[in-house]
Amino acid sequence: MHDWFATPPGRYLLEWERAQLDSAVADVFGYHALQLGLSELDALRANRMPHRWLANATATPGSAIVIDFSALPFPASSLDLVVLPHSLELARDPHATLREVERVLVPEGRVVICGLNPVSLWGFRQKRARLYRRLGFGKKFMPQEECIGYWRLRDWLRLLGFEVEIGQFGCYRPALAGETSLRRFAWMDWIGQRWWPILGAVYFLVAVKRVRGVTLLSPGWRSSRAVAAAPVSVAGSATLNRSETIVDATMGKSD
């Protein structure tokens, strides 16, 4: 897939994804962030966490860790942000990878996912190329054989307890290999986003890990305790003092 991202359609896709990632991760706060795969895209460059790592399944330039995506070497609830740029499509077991991401994320931690949309002009061309290859001619347009659909991925996330915050599509130009041809259809990005938004070549998801029965406390408890410790005035204290005086005077007369 690394060679494909150097082609005109690959660069076009990376440019769109880079803009979405910069916007999504800029305001995610915490201490530890991890990017799984795709060293061509610095998905964490706009994030401000003190500890950020790039991990790959094989040794590549810029990678800090070489790991198996289905067995992440991190304790449970230890990461605040995990980014998966096409990592599920290239993983041997995407279900296991997603389960591992859920395990290592803290409650309210976020996962950001980019994936190729099979229900798009690019997906249709990939299916056609697959048919041609079975007949003995043609070649693939995109590097991977299978794509994980947007709604299918949402179902996986929901079963793992994630809540989708952001879901959007992009890259509506036809599946063309030439840079000049792609530039000629630049107007389709605006038209597609308005009239057929779910048919973009790529989708982008941000999901939050929800844990039932866990409530994050704010520092507001200090102010509430201070209010409770403050002196409380008794309503009607003046009336009580007046009643005591009348009782004392009555008792004095009887004596």
Buried (B, 14 or more C-beta within 10 A) or exposed (E): BEEBBEBBBBEBBBEBBBEBBBEBBEEBEBEBBBBBBBBBBBBBEBBEBEEBBBBBBEEBEEBEBEBBBBEBEBEEBBBBBBBBBBBBBBBEEBEBBBBBBBBBBBBBBBBBBBBBBBBBBBBBBBEEBBEEEEEEEEEBBBBBEEBBBBEEBBEBBEEBBBEBEBBBBBBBBBBBEEEEEBEEBEEBBEEBBEEBEBBBBBBBBBBBBEEEEEEEEEEEEEEEEEEEEEEEEEEEEEEEEEEEEEEEEEEEEEE
